[in-house]
Amino acid sequence: MKIFTYPSKTAEKKISSIINRNLTFKKKDIAEVTKIIDSVKKKGDTALIEYVNRFDAPHLTIEELQVSSRELKAALGHVEGSFLRALNRAARQITTFHQQQLQRSWIDTRRAGTILGQMITPVDTVGLYVPGGTGGQTPLVSTVLMGAIPARVAGVNRIVMATPPRRDGTVNPHLLVAAKKAGVTEIYKIGSAWAIGAMAFGTRTIPKADMIVGPGNIYVALAKRIVAGAVGIDMFAGPSEILIVADTTAIPRFIAADLLSQAEHDPLSSAILVTDSIEVATAVESAIDSQLKQLPRGDIARKSIASYGAIFTVPDLECALELANRIAPEHLELQIKDPFACIGRIRNAGAIFLGNYTPESIGDYMAGPNHVLPTGGTARFASALSVDHFVKKTSLIHYTYDAFKREASDTACLARIEGLDAHAMAVQIRIGAPKKQDSV
């Protein structure tokens, strides 16, 4: 992992290569995914089962696309007690955190003769996409929890999960148990872009969703971009990233492990250390080399570190924090003496991890806040997946005659300024008309 002095021309070049590494789509990928979605939209279940048979489970039938209650019950017998304990703790803590995000509908009557307010209602149906994970052998249980629990807390009645089946037509039992725990109401054995198309437009078997959330490969990401607007989506997610700000109190082997925890995701992942200590920088560089040799996914992490990893040494902590704000990372760790004193200076980050014993990993699985976070610098304007993604805020407006008359001329004035005479007429036609009994 190369060390750069910041600010400098070489550091700027490296930062630019990291910031501009965002996921792009080739024309052939766009054409292929568009074709898949159009096929699902036109042919429905027939297209779905063709794709499932071709790419995942060759013998699965349309009737077997939905996971049965028998399969869900059997799954419990195939998971470990340790998994159930961890799952229960994670689900409980994620639920507790997201319950704090709930907002209430409200009414305001302070202006005489008016009733104004906001009504908050959940969407009817949410589609949750969960990748299979290496042929179903590495189930992404945390994705189930982070997608379904905030939807359930928001009050969504129907949470539909789509995940690719294994070759034999089954779904990893850990995913099934997690889905039931998280409040998923239906599970379908479909993956990739055809799953997104099915949830966006509906088929005879798959219900149409109002909102689709969840990560996936380039085909899933592109499919979500294409259907966005026809259905709501959580965000346009890119490769994972972490930035760690460290001072002389930090522990180099902790930093190295945390950087590698993101680098192992994908060769496009970014892992950055910013420190005011050259001693910490060189110790972390050495620790990374040592720990890489122990990782089963070491080849992936090595490519990520080589392409989009970097250590930046800075003059002081203030400079480090400004660089962090500029990059606006998905995950920001503050491994410094007094991390809480610096919170107010952080403007752009998906999530902030404070102190030497708060690794990003604990946020991914157990702490409670959502791990679906803005990437690619979008933390400048975007937020983590939350209860708010699953609700609608509808304005409520009522005027009595007297309140209307008091504001009518000003309303008509603004309408005429915009050249919208019918808007002005809709106001003026009521002025001087016989007063009717107010409904409220």
N, C-alpha and C positions, 0 to 999 in steps of 0.2 A: 504494500500500500504506500503510494508515494506521498512525501511530505512537501507541502507548498508554503511559502511565506506569503501572507496576505497583509496588506494589499501588494500586488505585483502583477505584471503582464501575464506571467505564466499561470498565476492563480486565477486571473480573470478568464483566461482561455479554458481552464479546466472547469470553472463554474459554469461557463457558457455551454460547454459540452454536456454537463449534467442537467442543467435547466432545460435545454432544448432536445432532450432525449425522448420526449413524449411519444406515446404510441401513435403511429400513423398507419393508415390503411391503404393497401395497394388497390389499384383499380380492379384487378382480377378477384380480390377478396370481396370488394363491394358488390361486384356483379354476382358472385357465387352466393353470398348471403341474401341479397335481394331476391335471387331466384328461389332460394329455399323458403323465404317468408311468403313470397307470392304463391308458391306451390301449396304451402300449408293453408294459406288464406282461401285458395280456390278448392282444394281437394280434401281439406280437413283431415279426418282420422286416417284416410287412405294414404295421404302423403306422410303423416306421422309414422305409421307402422312401417312404411317403406324405408324411411331414414333409420328408424330404430333397428330394423332387421339388417340393414346394410352396414351400420357402423357400430352397433353395440350388442344386441341380443338377437341372433339370427332366427330363433324359433318362437319369440314372443308374439302373442296375438293381440288384437285390439282389445279383446275382453280382459286381457291380463295387464293392460297398461296401468290400471289403478292398483295400488298396494291394498291388499285385502285386510280385513280385521284379523284374520287367522295369521297372516304374515306378521302383523304388528305384535300380536300376542306371542308368537314364536320367537320373535327377536329378543325378548327379555331373557330367554334361556340361553342366549349366545353372547351375552356381555358379562364382564367381570364386575364383582362387587365394588372394586376400587373405582371403576369407571362410573358406576351409579352414584357413589358418594361424591365424586368430583363434579359430575353432572348436576346433581341436586344443589350443591353449594353454588356453582356458577349460575345456574338458572335463578336461584333465590336472590343472589346479589345483583344480577343484571336486571331482574324485575324491580327490585327495590330502587335502584338508581333511576330507571326510566319512569317509575311512578312519580318521581319528583318533577318530571317534565310536563305532567298533565296540566292543561289549561281549562278554565271554565268559561262557559258562555256568560255574557254580561249585558246589562241594560243600563243606559244613562238617560236620566230625565231632567238634567240640570237646566237645559234651555226650555223655557216655558213653551208648552204646547207641542213638544217633540218627544218622541221615544226613539232613541238610537241605540244600536247594540251590535253585538257580534255573536253568532250562533256557531258553536264548534261541533262538528259531526264527523265520525270516522268514515272512511271509504268503505264500500260494501265488500269488495273482494281484493285480496292481495295475492300476487304470485311471487313466490320465493324460489329463486334458482340456486341450487347447491351443486357445485361440480362434483363429479364422482371421485376424483383424487386417485391417480395412478391405478386405473382399472378397478376402483372400488376398494383398494387395499389400504388407502390412507384417507378415511372419511373425514370431511371437514365439518366436524360437529359444532365448532364455534360459529360457523356461518349460519347454521340452523338457529342457534340461540340468539345471535345478534340481529337476525332478520325477522324472526317470528315473534320474539318476546315484545319488542316495542309496538308491533302491530296489535298484538293481543292486549297490551296495556292501553292502547289508544281506543280499543273497543271494536276492532274489526271482527266481524262475525265469521268470515270465510277466509281462511289462510291456506292457499293451495301451494304445495311444494312440488317442484319438478327436479328430478335428478336422474342422470343416466344409469341404466341398469348394468349389472355385470354381465359377462358373457352368457351365463346360465339363466339370465332373466331375473335375478334377485337383486336386492338392494342391501348394502352393508347394514347389519343389525344395529350398529352403533348410531347410524344416521336415523334409523326408524325409531329407536328408543328416544333419541334426542328430540325428534320431531314431535312425538307424542307429548313429551315433557314440556316443550315450548308452546304447545297449543295449536299446532298445525292440524287442520281439519281433514285434508285430503292430500295424498301423495301419489304422484304419477311418475312412471318410469320412462322419462323422455329427457334428452339432453341437447346441448349445443343450440344452434340458431333455430332449429325447428321447435324446441321447447319455448323459446322466447316468442316466436311467431304464434304458437298455439295459445299461450297465455294472453297475448296482446289482442288477438282477434276471436279466439274461442273456436272450438270444434264441437262435434256431437258429444265427445267424451270429456274434453277439457273445458272448464268454464272460462269465460272472458274475465280478465282481471282489470281492475281500475288502476292498479299500481304494481310495478314489477321491481323487485330488489334482488340483489345478490351478485356475486362476482363470477368471472368465467374467463375463458380463453379469448383470443382475438375474435373468433366468430360470435361468441356471446356478446362481447363488448360492442361489436359492430351492429349486431342485431338490435341491441338496446338503443343504439343511436338511431337506427332506421325507424323503429316503432315509436320512439319518443314523440309525444304529441297525440298520437292515437291512444296512448296509455301513459300514465305517469311513470317515471323511473327515479331511482334513488340519486344516482350521479354517474358521470362519465369517469370511471376509475381507470387509472393508469398503473404502472409498476409501483411496487411498494418502496418506501424510502424512510430513512432515519437520519437525523442530525443530532449529534451529541455535543453539548458545550461542557467542557471540563476544565478544572483548574488543578492546582497542585494537590488538593485533597482527594482527587479522584483515584480510583483503583484501576490501573491499566488493564488487568485481565478481565475485569467486569466490562469495561468499555469495548474491548475486543470481542467478547462474547455477544454483546448487544448489537454491535455492527454486523457481525456474521449472522445474527438471527434474522436480519432483513435481507442480507446478501444471498442467503440460501433459497429465497423465494423464487428468484428469476434472474437470468443474466442481465436484464434491464433494470433491476433494483438498484437503488442508490444508498450508499452508506458513507456518512461524512462525520468526521471529528473536527471540531473547532476548539482549539485550546491556546491559552497564553503561556503554556509551559512546554519548552522543547524536550524536556526530560519525559514528560508524559507522552508526548508525540512519539518519541523513539521507542519508549517502552510498549506502547500500544501496537506500533508497527511490528515489533518482535513477537508480541503475544498473538497477533493475527496469524502470522506465519506458523506458529506452533499449533494453534487451535485448528487451523484449516486441515491439518493432517489427520485430525480425529473425526472429521465430519463425513457422514455417509453422502451428503449432498455437497461435498467439498468442491467438486468440479464446477457446479453452478455458482457457488459462492465465490470461487476464484475468478471466474469470468466477470461477475458483477463488480468485484473489488478492482479488478484490472481496468475495467472500462469506466465505471461510474462511482468508484470509491475514491476518497481523498482525505488527507489530513491537512488542515490549514492551521498554521501557527499565526497568532495575532498579537498585537502589542498589548492589549488589555481586554478585560471581560466586556467592557462596553462595546468594543469593536466586534467581539464574538456575538453578542446579542443582536447587533445591527445586521450582521451577516446572516444570522438565523432568520430574522424578519424578512430579509431580502429573498432568501430561498423559499421561505414559507413551507417547511416540511410537513409531511403527513404525521410523523412522530418526532417530537422534540424532547430529548432528555437533558436535564440540567444536573450534571454530576459535579456540583460545586459546593463550596462551604455553606452558603446560605441561599438555597434555591428560592425560598419563599420571598426573599427580598427582591427578587428579579422578576416575579410574575407580572408586575405592572408594566414592565418594559417589553414584554412579549406581545406583539400585535398579530402575528401570522403563524399559526400552527394548528394542525388538526387536533392533536392532543399533547399535553405537556406532562412529562414524567419527572417527578421531583425527588432527587436524592439518589444515593448510591444503591439503595435496596429497592428501587422501583423500576425494574427492567420493563421494556416494552412488552415482553412476553406475558407479564401478569395482566397487562391491559388487554391483550388479545383474548384471554380466556376467562379471567376470574374477577378482576376488580369491580366491574359493573358498568362503566361507561362503554359506549358502543365502539367496536373496533373498525366499523366501516367509516373511513375517514377520507377527506379530500386529499388528492394527490396532485403532482405536477404543478405545484405552486398555486393551486386553486384555494388553498387555505386563506388566501388573501380576501376571499369573498364567500367561501362555502363553509359548511359546518358538517359535523358528524351526523350519521343517520340517527334519527330520533323519533319520538312519538309524533312530532310535528309533521313528519313526512307522510303520516297515515291519516291525517285529519284535514278537513276543509274548514275554512273560516268564512262564513256567510254573513254579510252585513244585513242588519234590520233597520228599517227607516219608516217612521210614521210622523205625519204632521197634522195638527188640527187646522181648521180654517184660519184662525187668527195667526197662528205661527206661519202658515203658508203666505198669508197676505203681507206679513212683516218682511219676508225675504224675497218676495216675488219679483219686485222691480230690479233688484241687484242680480237675481238669477237671469232674468230676461236680458239685462245689459251684457252680461258675460257671453250669453248665447249669440247675441247679435254681433259682438266683436269677433267671434269665431265664424261668422257667416252662416250660422245654423238657425234660420228663421223659423223653421218648424218647432225647434226646441223652445224658442221664445214664445211662439204662438200657444204651445201647450201650457205655458205659464199664464199668458195674458188672457186666454179664453176662460180661465177660472176666476180672474179678478172681476168683481162686480156681478158674478153669477149668484143666483139665490143661494144663500147659505143653507147647507144641509146639516142635519144632526151629525156630530162627530161620532165615528164608530167606536172610539175608545174614550 
